[in-house]
């Protein structure tokens, strides 16, 4: 029955239009806006399910394609479609948005309709970014989603929100401007096409590739974020409201990782191979250096933000270790590395989202994010404590949770490239457990720390609901990742074939 | 049979889920009934499997349950391998677990976290079963970390105690150091054999044997050696071998039933099991075996020594566990894998017994654990007394008791081992026999004999513990006496493990033991010849003389050998070393990287620095825009002159 529907467009535009409706609903009747928002987010999620269930896993060709001319003067098209690397991220987005709406339910009272609208509109832009196959369309979505996030942090954020928003905006904006230059350069080279797949097949000299690669690198490294352009993230997280942090960590960071796979690797394969050492070094620095930094954080959100950076290090490591593996005789392990990076992105979406929600649950009650203000939360919030420990274990990469899968795949694959790379990457086993569980020890366990902790009430049904949804996702993906990995095979294999061919 | 295999772990899991999620609804009694039924089912079915394997010679079962993931053409599966080794482990795990479940009804009677506790120990049983039943490295690692998780939760069970939550974090992190090596080991295996399935890996082991790699540039390593040593690092963490042993004594912060189940009988032996399972790999690397035997021997002797100066009843038993795990490791290094597993089995029974008996004493003493405040408990607690005596005799290897058979087999095997380090190991295990007997009976005498040193209030309330506590003790005491007699011939010499354990012909340690063996009775009588048994007698005698006959000697010795006493009392300063070098240094590095790297360099200099630079430049440039017409006119004219001059002269 869906065959003729522009399903992908529906998934993009339903939340955007729904968001505008929510805006119009206003705040006169307090529960009106959030009810519409919930319906819209659930409808969007349901609409996105056929993208998975109807997905053909046998082909690397893009599916659910819609292609219309948009700005003929520059040959810019409304060209969208999905393959094995974008589809899982779209589902992650539509799922996470539902969670965010539920989590904000009673918590956001100030300008609630605008808050919900911002998240719905942002959802549409993010899905658009993952679906766009025209680079200008991609660029527009890529930039547009910054606006609602900017507002979310700027309006509902903490005390130091102006500094954080500016830093966030400038960083991501400067990065993307360079990308635009690269896109326009390739537009000229390709005789007037902005289609991403045309760029994939565009012959480019090494110098051109390196410059384009660096332009993309700046744009995507800021998003991921990779060390050393990561310092905006802890600030943004600390100031953002819970929902903002969840979307930022769960989805926005993934756009950087996605960009590497969609643009950098296939467009500039030779430059990627040439500069793989740079990315690998930055990734390992993220894992080790940031791991140590996370250890000493006093603010829970900062700690989780740093842990995000460390976990995203595995994504970029997986993507670029491939070039090292390909140098080894039989090259087995390349697909493992790429798919590992992808799994890590999806898993991190669930886990970091859940961790930020856990902090949010406590923040709503105590209005503090400082570890020192807590202690013995398990005494007064036993149900919550069980969730928190579970997600902390997932964050520490415990097998059986999704956090294990991607790291496991990337570590196994890196070993093929070099013992020492695998060694440094595997340090996360120790560091990740150290910073996460040390925080748990100080926050959740112990005797009741103070009167505020004593007065805490355990989570209500709504909070149980969204934490359970995430817990189930984390567990299912950890116990049976095949359904996720399976959809990527064709796309990843094609990508690997593509990048082994030199463009020079 | 297939559905039985599946039912064994799932029965325990079901109990755990019911008690964990519906503890409130089904109540306290409901929780212990569902979990006991679950684990009981697992136990009975495991016995069935053992009978099938041991008596009916069932063929080896090796099947995937489901495909976890396929990536890069590598199948990652979850599945079962049921052979003689697995079947034995399943019975030991579920049997001890069942006893501990029953015992817990009494021990945790008044605890508010009753349901949670039952849920955890059933979950543990499930995880441990998945670990031993696995047919591949992936699931092994799953089980490996899952038991670590439950251990973490149970050590920190009383989470309001600072010592408990310190101990559980420490246990998890130290185990993670081991797992770090283990995971890299798995990576080596996967990358050189292209599979994680045990049998496929064993078939392709020669690919690792004939390959070399350079971990440190310029030094060639055989891949198999690298793989085995990395895997063994994992075993060192889980089975608490020096220097990764530091977590086990602290784990005694957990309730006693789990000390018996997890930190004595089952989980800590996972490393021993794993190495035995990997015998087709370890056999190929002399170097790795040598590392194994030296580490094991060091643990066996030096950790036993610490047991002598401990005063906490549970910690004495904990150090004895460390030492006995060392014995098992020595056996592995000597290629006497079957002896290691045999000792694992006998140890599971008598050590669980000793821990549970210690728990019984602790209940009677109103949670006093200091043996200096006990004494003369024999007349108040006769059942506990007798089972403790049986457990202690089994532990020290008193001829005829379970531990005698297994430990003596290890000692003979070590004597005949040929790997480098075997001589050192032989000396250590021999001296260890004396030490074991000495600390075991020091504790035994201090607790049950001699002067009654407890306060008056405690003394008035002293009585034997409830039947729900003593029943499991008796049930565990029986195998502690007879299991050696009954099984040594089958397990060690009857070819029971032939299909599960692989030994190269030139590693003849076990063959030498077999040559010396002429039936269990003869094996016991063998003790009359000069040998380890006399060392055990001497240890008991020394303990009797020093702690019962002439207690002043102990004090004098403490004063005279103050240096050694301090060394032992501080556990060779391992904890302090770790605290300073690893814990503090990590926090220090973290702080430096954060304050200097992130805050000062990146944010301070680069980010805010560029912002300030822009501000500074614009501040200067701003002065140009004064707003006075004459300034602008002057600048224009100057510029014009310069341009003209350049045009004319240039």
HADDOCK unambig.tbl for C-alpha pairs under 7 A between the chains (distance, minus, plus):
assign (segid A and resid 231 and name CA) (segid B and resid 598 and name CA) 6.89 0.50 0.50
assign (segid A and resid 231 and name CA) (segid B and resid 603 and name CA) 6.85 0.50 0.50
assign (segid A and resid 292 and name CA) (segid B and resid 586 and name CA) 6.67 0.50 0.50
assign (segid A and resid 292 and name CA) (segid B and resid 589 and name CA) 6.57 0.50 0.50
assign (segid A and resid 292 and name CA) (segid B and resid 590 and name CA) 4.25 0.50 0.50
assign (segid A and resid 293 and name CA) (segid B and resid 590 and name CA) 4.35 0.50 0.50
assign (segid A and resid 293 and name CA) (segid B and resid 591 and name CA) 6.47 0.50 0.50
assign (segid A and resid 293 and name CA) (segid B and resid 593 and name CA) 6.17 0.50 0.50
assign (segid A and resid 293 and name CA) (segid B and resid 594 and name CA) 5.26 0.50 0.50
assign (segid A and resid 295 and name CA) (segid B and resid 587 and name CA) 6.64 0.50 0.50
assign (segid A and resid 295 and name CA) (segid B and resid 590 and name CA) 6.25 0.50 0.50
assign (segid A and resid 296 and name CA) (segid B and resid 587 and name CA) 6.07 0.50 0.50
assign (segid A and resid 296 and name CA) (segid B and resid 590 and name CA) 5.82 0.50 0.50
assign (segid A and resid 296 and name CA) (segid B and resid 591 and name CA) 6.10 0.50 0.50
assign (segid A and resid 332 and name CA) (segid B and resid 72 and name CA) 6.86 0.50 0.50
assign (segid A and resid 333 and name CA) (segid B and resid 72 and name CA) 6.39 0.50 0.50
assign (segid A and resid 335 and name CA) (segid B and resid 71 and name CA) 6.89 0.50 0.50
assign (segid A and resid 335 and name CA) (segid B and resid 72 and name CA) 5.18 0.50 0.50
assign (segid A and resid 336 and name CA) (segid B and resid 71 and name CA) 5.68 0.50 0.50
assign (segid A and resid 336 and name CA) (segid B and resid 72 and name CA) 5.40 0.50 0.50
assign (segid A and resid 376 and name CA) (segid B and resid 160 and name CA) 6.98 0.50 0.50
assign (segid A and resid 398 and name CA) (segid B and resid 145 and name CA) 6.80 0.50 0.50
assign (segid A and resid 399 and name CA) (segid B and resid 142 and name CA) 5.30 0.50 0.50
assign (segid A and resid 399 and name CA) (segid B and resid 145 and name CA) 6.63 0.50 0.50
assign (segid A and resid 400 and name CA) (segid B and resid 142 and name CA) 6.74 0.50 0.50
assign (segid A and resid 412 and name CA) (segid B and resid 187 and name CA) 4.77 0.50 0.50
assign (segid A and resid 415 and name CA) (segid B and resid 187 and name CA) 6.30 0.50 0.50
assign (segid A and resid 416 and name CA) (segid B and resid 191 and name CA) 6.24 0.50 0.50
assign (segid A and resid 419 and name CA) (segid B and resid 215 and name CA) 6.47 0.50 0.50
assign (segid A and resid 426 and name CA) (segid B and resid 180 and name CA) 6.22 0.50 0.50
assign (segid A and resid 427 and name CA) (segid B and resid 180 and name CA) 6.90 0.50 0.50
assign (segid A and resid 429 and name CA) (segid B and resid 176 and name CA) 6.29 0.50 0.50
assign (segid A and resid 429 and name CA) (segid B and resid 180 and name CA) 6.19 0.50 0.50
assign (segid A and resid 430 and name CA) (segid B and resid 173 and name CA) 6.34 0.50 0.50
assign (segid A and resid 430 and name CA) (segid B and resid 176 and name CA) 5.51 0.50 0.50
assign (segid A and resid 430 and name CA) (segid B and resid 177 and name CA) 6.11 0.50 0.50
assign (segid A and resid 433 and name CA) (segid B and resid 173 and name CA) 6.73 0.50 0.50
assign (segid A and resid 434 and name CA) (segid B and resid 173 and name CA) 6.55 0.50 0.50
assign (segid A and resid 437 and name CA) (segid B and resid 169 and name CA) 6.91 0.50 0.50
assign (segid A and resid 441 and name CA) (segid B and resid 165 and name CA) 6.56 0.50 0.50
assign (segid A and resid 445 and name CA) (segid B and resid 159 and name CA) 5.46 0.50 0.50
assign (segid A and resid 445 and name CA) (segid B and resid 160 and name CA) 6.34 0.50 0.50
assign (segid A and resid 445 and name CA) (segid B and resid 165 and name CA) 6.97 0.50 0.50
assign (segid A and resid 446 and name CA) (segid B and resid 159 and name CA) 5.49 0.50 0.50
assign (segid A and resid 446 and name CA) (segid B and resid 160 and name CA) 4.05 0.50 0.50
assign (segid A and resid 446 and name CA) (segid B and resid 161 and name CA) 6.02 0.50 0.50
assign (segid A and resid 446 and name CA) (segid B and resid 162 and name CA) 5.97 0.50 0.50
assign (segid A and resid 447 and name CA) (segid B and resid 160 and name CA) 4.34 0.50 0.50
assign (segid A and resid 447 and name CA) (segid B and resid 161 and name CA) 6.87 0.50 0.50
assign (segid A and resid 480 and name CA) (segid B and resid 68 and name CA) 5.15 0.50 0.50
assign (segid A and resid 480 and name CA) (segid B and resid 69 and name CA) 6.91 0.50 0.50
assign (segid A and resid 481 and name CA) (segid B and resid 68 and name CA) 6.35 0.50 0.50
assign (segid A and resid 481 and name CA) (segid B and resid 69 and name CA) 5.86 0.50 0.50
assign (segid A and resid 482 and name CA) (segid B and resid 68 and name CA) 5.84 0.50 0.50
assign (segid A and resid 482 and name CA) (segid B and resid 69 and name CA) 4.19 0.50 0.50
assign (segid A and resid 482 and name CA) (segid B and resid 70 and name CA) 6.50 0.50 0.50
